Amino acid sequence: MVALLKNEYDIVIVGAGPAGCSAAYFSKFFDSDNKFNVLLLEKFSGEKYTEYHHMCGECISHAAFNEIQPLKPKYTIENIEIYKEHVVDNYVLEHKVKGYIIDRPKFFSYIIDEYLKLGGEFEKGTLTKIIQKNDYYNIEIDDKKTVKTKYLIAADGANSTIRKSMHIKDINKITAVQYIIDKESEHNVIEVFYDEIYNGGYKWIFPNGMTTKIGLPQMKDKKIKIDGKIIKKQARVIGFGGIENRVYNNIVLIGDAAGQTNAMSYGGIRPGMYAGKLAAEAIVKYKNPQRYEIKWKKSIFNSEIVNESFQKLEKMNNKEIIEHLEPFNSNIILAIMKIILFKKYRKYWKIYKAYNIERKIGW
Ligand SMILES: Cc1cc2nc3c(=O)[nH]c(=O)nc-3n(C[C@H](O)[C@H](O)[C@H](O)COP(=O)(O)OP(=O)(O)OC[C@H]3O[C@@H](n4cnc5c(N)ncnc54)[C@H](O)[C@@H]3O)c2cc1C
């Protein structure tokens, strides 16, 4: 495979996850004169790639597709209409939502096909080394082939080799564990469970065709009982909480490599794809990666309120979890009135603001 590579590219994107596929597709989408040689590089193929990308709830909102038009929601497994939030076995908040459970590996191959049709290249290979030259980079692939590129987009996930090799301060990470259960669950419904044992996170139960996905943050010191016959157990690291800078000369970090997953919801597909589009636009249309940095910093996805609220949730005990969500256990008008009228809710004001952001861009 690596032997087929050219010696020189304008843009190399490392990692064919949501962020990388989006960056690759939009690099060619914005390149209407077909002037840019673009390479998308991915270390996994076949079963390994499929396995890696199914290690996810695979849940994405309808709204995400407004940002990445003309890409379409293909290979959907479920249409999600109801969101149930179980608050410490005390009460359940139920809302109408619009989203999908998507077959991620198939969805990404659809995007890669569209990218190839626009003239992009896709190869299997692992980036092993980067050497910065004057105004370009030499990247080593599989420790044997060297390729020259002007721009390098790091979409290589939470444990990004590129971020590490640049000695950039590490991002916040959690390991999420997910069980595939041999049981159908209520279709069209996603459920989350809040409890102090999840340290600011939550347990989720998502339908997935004939099976169900149950996931939670890894908790080494606690035993969690999972109901149903477990077909498979998976675990993967998520990068959240952001990073100070995403652009270093012509190296651009996107997706989990830049800690762009939402700290409160663990939703990382949408922000990664949005960042991929912004990065591609900045490089191809404006030849200025800093435009991506500026646009990302101004975007609602880059929310300090969400990060700060997650830190507050991490410290909450069950009494506080129950108390702060209690106003929402009624209709929205009543909820707003309770929050305004009762002093005990005022200390949660920032968290309520974060929930409002979550409602718009959480997944
Ligand atoms: C259990 C679990 C459940 C989740 N559920 C959801 C959910 O329901 N909805 C949601 O929005 N988010 C969810 N997330 C978060 C989401 O999966 C991630 O935020 C998202 O995948 C990050 O996308 P990415 O493209 O940045 O990185 P990744 O998806 O990690 O992709 C990185 C790619 O880079 C490749 N790569 C790495 N290093 C190299 C290298 N050196 N050379 C070449 N290739 C390389 C990898 O093989 C991989 O294909 C979940 C995460 C977990 C762990």
The ligand as an SDF file (V2000), in Angstrom:
LIG
                    3D

 53 58  0  0  0  0  0  0  0  0999 V2000
  -17.4600    3.9730   24.5280 C   0  0  0  0  0  0  0  0  0  0  0  0
  -17.6040    5.2800   23.8260 C   0  0  0  0  0  0  0  0  0  0  0  0
  -18.8580    5.7450   23.4620 C   0  0  0  0  0  0  0  0  0  0  0  0
  -19.0110    6.9590   22.7610 C   0  0  0  0  0  0  0  0  0  0  0  0
  -20.2360    7.3330   22.3540 N   0  0  0  0  0  0  0  0  0  0  0  0
  -20.3740    8.4510   21.6020 C   0  0  0  0  0  0  0  0  0  0  0  0
  -21.6230    8.7740   21.0240 C   0  0  0  0  0  0  0  0  0  0  0  0
  -22.6130    8.0470   21.1480 O   0  0  0  0  0  0  0  0  0  0  0  0
  -21.7090    9.9280   20.2940 N   0  0  0  0  0  0  0  0  0  0  0  0
  -20.6350   10.7490   20.0910 C   0  0  0  0  0  0  0  0  0  0  0  0
  -20.7770   11.7870   19.4390 O   0  0  0  0  0  0  0  0  0  0  0  0
  -19.4220   10.4360   20.6130 N   0  0  0  0  0  0  0  0  0  0  0  0
  -19.2600    9.2980   21.3390 C   0  0  0  0  0  0  0  0  0  0  0  0
  -18.0300    8.9530   21.8210 N   0  0  0  0  0  0  0  0  0  0  0  0
  -16.8790    9.8350   21.5400 C   0  0  0  0  0  0  0  0  0  0  0  0
  -16.3920    9.6260   20.0920 C   0  0  0  0  0  0  0  0  0  0  0  0
  -16.2980    8.2620   19.8210 O   0  0  0  0  0  0  0  0  0  0  0  0
  -15.0260   10.2730   19.8830 C   0  0  0  0  0  0  0  0  0  0  0  0
  -15.0510   11.5540   20.4260 O   0  0  0  0  0  0  0  0  0  0  0  0
  -14.6800   10.3510   18.4060 C   0  0  0  0  0  0  0  0  0  0  0  0
  -14.5220    9.0780   17.8560 O   0  0  0  0  0  0  0  0  0  0  0  0
  -13.3860   11.1400   18.1820 C   0  0  0  0  0  0  0  0  0  0  0  0
  -13.1730   11.2160   16.8100 O   0  0  0  0  0  0  0  0  0  0  0  0
  -11.7130   11.4620   16.1970 P   0  0  0  0  0  0  0  0  0  0  0  0
  -11.8600   11.3780   14.7280 O   0  0  0  0  0  0  0  0  0  0  0  0
  -11.1340   12.6580   16.7970 O   0  0  0  0  0  0  0  0  0  0  0  0
  -10.8270   10.2370   16.7320 O   0  0  0  0  0  0  0  0  0  0  0  0
  -11.0170    8.6820   16.6070 P   0  0  0  0  0  0  0  0  0  0  0  0
  -12.4200    8.3120   16.3660 O   0  0  0  0  0  0  0  0  0  0  0  0
  -10.3190    8.1090   17.7850 O   0  0  0  0  0  0  0  0  0  0  0  0
  -10.2070    8.3110   15.2760 O   0  0  0  0  0  0  0  0  0  0  0  0
   -8.8040    8.3960   15.2230 C   0  0  0  0  0  0  0  0  0  0  0  0
   -8.3310    7.5860   14.0180 C   0  0  0  0  0  0  0  0  0  0  0  0
   -6.9260    7.7960   13.8570 O   0  0  0  0  0  0  0  0  0  0  0  0
   -6.2800    6.5600   13.5870 C   0  0  0  0  0  0  0  0  0  0  0  0
   -4.8900    6.7120   14.0100 N   0  0  0  0  0  0  0  0  0  0  0  0
   -4.4280    6.9000   15.2730 C   0  0  0  0  0  0  0  0  0  0  0  0
   -3.0850    7.0440   15.2730 N   0  0  0  0  0  0  0  0  0  0  0  0
   -2.6870    6.9530   13.9740 C   0  0  0  0  0  0  0  0  0  0  0  0
   -1.4050    7.0190   13.3290 C   0  0  0  0  0  0  0  0  0  0  0  0
   -0.2730    7.2340   14.0300 N   0  0  0  0  0  0  0  0  0  0  0  0
   -1.3440    6.8570   11.9860 N   0  0  0  0  0  0  0  0  0  0  0  0
   -2.4830    6.6560   11.2570 C   0  0  0  0  0  0  0  0  0  0  0  0
   -3.7100    6.5760   11.8250 N   0  0  0  0  0  0  0  0  0  0  0  0
   -3.8280    6.7390   13.1600 C   0  0  0  0  0  0  0  0  0  0  0  0
   -7.1000    5.5610   14.4180 C   0  0  0  0  0  0  0  0  0  0  0  0
   -6.9090    4.2340   13.9580 O   0  0  0  0  0  0  0  0  0  0  0  0
   -8.5300    6.0840   14.2100 C   0  0  0  0  0  0  0  0  0  0  0  0
   -9.1310    5.5270   13.0670 O   0  0  0  0  0  0  0  0  0  0  0  0
  -17.8450    7.7490   22.4910 C   0  0  0  0  0  0  0  0  0  0  0  0
  -16.5840    7.2910   22.8760 C   0  0  0  0  0  0  0  0  0  0  0  0
  -16.4520    6.0770   23.5140 C   0  0  0  0  0  0  0  0  0  0  0  0
  -15.0860    5.5830   23.8600 C   0  0  0  0  0  0  0  0  0  0  0  0
  1  2  1  0
  2  3  1  0
  2 52  2  0
  3  4  2  0
  4  5  1  0
  4 50  1  0
  5  6  2  0
  6  7  1  0
  6 13  1  0
  7  8  2  0
  7  9  1  0
  9 10  1  0
 10 11  2  0
 10 12  1  0
 12 13  2  0
 13 14  1  0
 14 15  1  0
 14 50  1  0
 15 16  1  0
 16 17  1  0
 16 18  1  0
 18 19  1  0
 18 20  1  0
 20 21  1  0
 20 22  1  0
 22 23  1  0
 23 24  1  0
 24 25  2  0
 24 26  1  0
 24 27  1  0
 27 28  1  0
 28 29  2  0
 28 30  1  0
 28 31  1  0
 31 32  1  0
 32 33  1  0
 33 34  1  0
 33 48  1  0
 34 35  1  0
 35 36  1  0
 35 46  1  0
 36 37  1  0
 36 45  1  0
 37 38  2  0
 38 39  1  0
 39 40  1  0
 39 45  2  0
 40 41  1  0
 40 42  2  0
 42 43  1  0
 43 44  2  0
 44 45  1  0
 46 47  1  0
 46 48  1  0
 48 49  1  0
 50 51  2  0
 51 52  1  0
 52 53  1  0
M  END
$$$$
